[in-house]
């Protein structure tokens, strides 16, 4: 484990998304064109040590990996108990 003193750490995430079409007309579509994360770290430690910790944190982040790799999504829908096919 890395021993690095951090006084404050914050992450702000922004996302550009769109929603178009109509649910009523069965034409609804959505998507995300970009996600940005901003790391704000305050510490008296050496910059290279802090950069290493931030890199390790990003490697261990499930959310970042999900976005980067496009993990397949499996959906199961039940209606009043039994499974139904919605595809």
DRENPA-3360 file (N, C-alpha, C; in nm, 2 decimals, always signed):
BEGIN
1 = XXXXXXXX = +0.08/-0.12/+0.00/+0.00/+0.00/+0.00/+0.09/+0.12/+0.00 ~ +0.04/+0.22/-0.07/+0.12/+0.35/-0.08/+0.08/+0.44/+0.04 ~ +0.19/+0.49/+0.11/+0.17/+0.58/+0.22/+0.19/+0.73/+0.17 ~ +0.08/+0.80/+0.14/+0.09/+0.94/+0.09/-0.01/+1.02/+0.16 ~ +0.03/+1.13/+0.22/-0.06/+1.22/+0.30/-0.13/+1.31/+0.20 ~ -0.26/+1.31/+0.21/-0.35/+1.40/+0.13/-0.43/+1.48/+0.23 ~ -0.43/+1.61/+0.21/-0.51/+1.70/+0.29/-0.66/+1.70/+0.24 ~ -0.67/+1.71/+0.11/-0.81/+1.71/+0.06/-0.81/+1.65/-0.08;
9 = XXXXXXXX = -0.91/+1.58/-0.12/-0.92/+1.52/-0.25/-1.07/+1.53/-0.29 ~ -1.09/+1.58/-0.41/-1.23/+1.60/-0.47/-1.23/+1.55/-0.61 ~ -1.34/+1.50/-0.66/-1.35/+1.46/-0.80/-1.49/+1.52/-0.84 ~ -1.48/+1.59/-0.96/-1.60/+1.64/-1.02/-1.61/+1.57/-1.16 ~ -1.73/+1.52/-1.19/-1.75/+1.45/-1.31/-1.86/+1.53/-1.39 ~ -1.83/+1.55/-1.52/-1.92/+1.61/-1.61/-1.95/+1.52/-1.73 ~ -2.07/+1.53/-1.79/-2.11/+1.44/-1.89/-2.19/+1.52/-2.00 ~ -2.16/+1.50/-2.12/-2.24/+1.55/-2.23/-2.33/+1.44/-2.29;
17 = XXXXXXXX = -2.46/+1.46/-2.27/-2.55/+1.36/-2.32/-2.66/+1.43/-2.41 ~ -2.73/+1.34/-2.48/-2.84/+1.39/-2.55/-2.96/+1.29/-2.54 ~ -3.08/+1.35/-2.55/-3.20/+1.27/-2.55/-3.29/+1.33/-2.66 ~ -3.32/+1.24/-2.76/-3.40/+1.29/-2.87/-3.51/+1.19/-2.90 ~ -3.61/+1.24/-2.98/-3.72/+1.16/-3.02/-3.83/+1.16/-2.92 ~ -3.92/+1.07/-2.92/-4.04/+1.07/-2.84/-4.07/+0.93/-2.79 ~ -4.10/+0.92/-2.66/-4.14/+0.79/-2.60/-4.28/+0.76/-2.66 ~ -4.37/+0.86/-2.67/-4.50/+0.83/-2.73/-4.50/+0.78/-2.87;
25 = XXXXXXXX = -4.40/+0.83/-2.95/-4.39/+0.79/-3.09/-4.30/+0.67/-3.11 ~ -4.24/+0.61/-3.00/-4.15/+0.50/-3.00/-4.02/+0.54/-3.08 ~ -3.98/+0.66/-3.07/-3.85/+0.70/-3.15/-3.75/+0.76/-3.05 ~ -3.76/+0.73/-2.92/-3.67/+0.79/-2.82/-3.53/+0.73/-2.84 ~ -3.43/+0.81/-2.83/-3.29/+0.77/-2.84/-3.21/+0.86/-2.74 ~ -3.10/+0.80/-2.69/-3.01/+0.88/-2.60/-2.87/+0.83/-2.62 ~ -2.78/+0.91/-2.57/-2.64/+0.87/-2.58/-2.55/+0.97/-2.50 ~ -2.43/+0.94/-2.48/-2.33/+1.02/-2.42/-2.22/+1.04/-2.51;
33 = XXXXXXXX = -2.18/+1.17/-2.53/-2.07/+1.20/-2.63/-1.94/+1.21/-2.56 ~ -1.94/+1.25/-2.43/-1.81/+1.26/-2.36/-1.83/+1.27/-2.21 ~ -1.74/+1.21/-2.14/-1.74/+1.22/-1.99/-1.60/+1.28/-1.95 ~ -1.61/+1.38/-1.86/-1.48/+1.44/-1.81/-1.48/+1.43/-1.66 ~ -1.36/+1.39/-1.61/-1.34/+1.39/-1.46/-1.23/+1.49/-1.42 ~ -1.25/+1.56/-1.32/-1.16/+1.66/-1.27/-1.12/+1.63/-1.13 ~ -0.99/+1.61/-1.11/-0.93/+1.57/-0.98/-0.87/+1.69/-0.91 ~ -0.91/+1.72/-0.79/-0.86/+1.84/-0.72/-0.80/+1.78/-0.59;
41 = XXXXXXXX = -0.66/+1.78/-0.58/-0.59/+1.72/-0.47/-0.51/+1.83/-0.41 ~ -0.51/+1.83/-0.27/-0.42/+1.92/-0.20/-0.34/+1.83/-0.10 ~ -0.21/+1.85/-0.11/-0.11/+1.77/-0.03/+0.02/+1.84/-0.03 ~ +0.10/+1.81/+0.07/+0.24/+1.86/+0.08/+0.34/+1.76/+0.03 ~ +0.29/+1.64/-0.02/+0.37/+1.54/-0.07/+0.44/+1.58/-0.21 ~ +0.53/+1.50/-0.25/+0.60/+1.52/-0.38/+0.50/+1.50/-0.49 ~ +0.51/+1.58/-0.59/+0.41/+1.57/-0.70/+0.41/+1.44/-0.77 ~ +0.53/+1.38/-0.79/+0.54/+1.25/-0.86/+0.47/+1.14/-0.77;
49 = XXXXXXXX = +0.48/+1.15/-0.64/+0.41/+1.05/-0.55/+0.26/+1.06/-0.57 ~ +0.21/+1.19/-0.57/+0.07/+1.21/-0.58/+0.01/+1.17/-0.72 ~ +0.09/+1.19/-0.82/+0.05/+1.15/-0.96/+0.04/+1.00/-0.96 ~ +0.13/+0.93/-0.90/+0.13/+0.78/-0.89/+0.00/+0.73/-0.82 ~ -0.03/+0.80/-0.71/-0.15/+0.76/-0.64/-0.28/+0.78/-0.72 ~ -0.29/+0.90/-0.79/-0.40/+0.93/-0.87/-0.41/+0.83/-0.98 ~ -0.30/+0.79/-1.05/-0.30/+0.69/-1.15/-0.35/+0.55/-1.10 ~ -0.31/+0.52/-0.98/-0.35/+0.39/-0.92/-0.50/+0.39/-0.89;
57 = XXXXXXXX = -0.55/+0.51/-0.84/-0.69/+0.52/-0.81/-0.77/+0.51/-0.94 ~ -0.73/+0.57/-1.05/-0.80/+0.56/-1.17/-0.80/+0.42/-1.23 ~ -0.69/+0.35/-1.21/-0.68/+0.21/-1.25/-0.78/+0.12/-1.17 ~ -0.81/+0.15/-1.05/-0.90/+0.08/-0.96/-1.04/+0.13/-0.96 ~ -1.07/+0.22/-1.05/-1.21/+0.28/-1.05/-1.30/+0.20/-1.15 ~ -1.40/+0.14/-1.09/-1.49/+0.06/-1.16/-1.57/+0.14/-1.27 ~ -1.61/+0.27/-1.23/-1.68/+0.35/-1.32/-1.60/+0.39/-1.44 ~ -1.47/+0.43/-1.42/-1.39/+0.46/-1.54/-1.37/+0.34/-1.63;
65 = XXXXXXXX = -1.35/+0.22/-1.57/-1.33/+0.10/-1.65/-1.45/+0.07/-1.73 ~ -1.57/+0.08/-1.67/-1.70/+0.05/-1.73/-1.71/+0.14/-1.86 ~ -1.68/+0.27/-1.84/-1.70/+0.36/-1.96/-1.59/+0.33/-2.07 ~ -1.47/+0.31/-2.03/-1.36/+0.28/-2.12/-1.38/+0.15/-2.20 ~ -1.43/+0.05/-2.14/-1.43/-0.08/-2.20/-1.57/-0.12/-2.26 ~ -1.67/-0.05/-2.23/-1.80/-0.08/-2.29/-1.85/-0.22/-2.25 ~ -1.86/-0.24/-2.12/-1.90/-0.37/-2.07/-2.04/-0.41/-2.11 ~ -2.06/-0.53/-2.16/-2.19/-0.58/-2.20/-2.29/-0.57/-2.09;
73 = XXXXXXXX = -2.42/-0.54/-2.12/-2.52/-0.52/-2.02/-2.63/-0.63/-2.05 ~ -2.66/-0.71/-1.94/-2.76/-0.81/-1.95/-2.88/-0.76/-1.87 ~ -3.00/-0.76/-1.93/-3.12/-0.72/-1.86/-3.22/-0.83/-1.84 ~ -3.27/-0.85/-1.73/-3.38/-0.95/-1.70/-3.50/-0.87/-1.66 ~ -3.61/-0.90/-1.72/-3.74/-0.83/-1.69/-3.84/-0.93/-1.65 ~ -3.90/-0.91/-1.53/-4.01/-1.00/-1.49/-4.14/-0.91/-1.49 ~ -4.25/-0.98/-1.53/-4.38/-0.91/-1.53/-4.48/-0.99/-1.45 ~ -4.51/-0.94/-1.33/-4.60/-1.02/-1.24/-4.54/-1.16/-1.21;
81 = XXXXXXX = -4.41/-1.17/-1.20/-4.35/-1.29/-1.16/-4.26/-1.35/-1.27 ~ -4.32/-1.40/-1.38/-4.25/-1.47/-1.48/-4.16/-1.37/-1.56 ~ -4.05/-1.42/-1.61/-3.96/-1.35/-1.70/-4.03/-1.32/-1.83 ~ -4.00/-1.20/-1.89/-4.06/-1.17/-2.02/-3.95/-1.12/-2.11 ~ -3.96/-1.14/-2.24/-3.86/-1.09/-2.34/-3.90/-0.95/-2.38 ~ -3.81/-0.85/-2.36/-3.84/-0.72/-2.40/-3.76/-0.67/-2.52 ~ -3.68/-0.76/-2.58/-3.59/-0.72/-2.69/-3.67/-0.73/-2.82;
% end
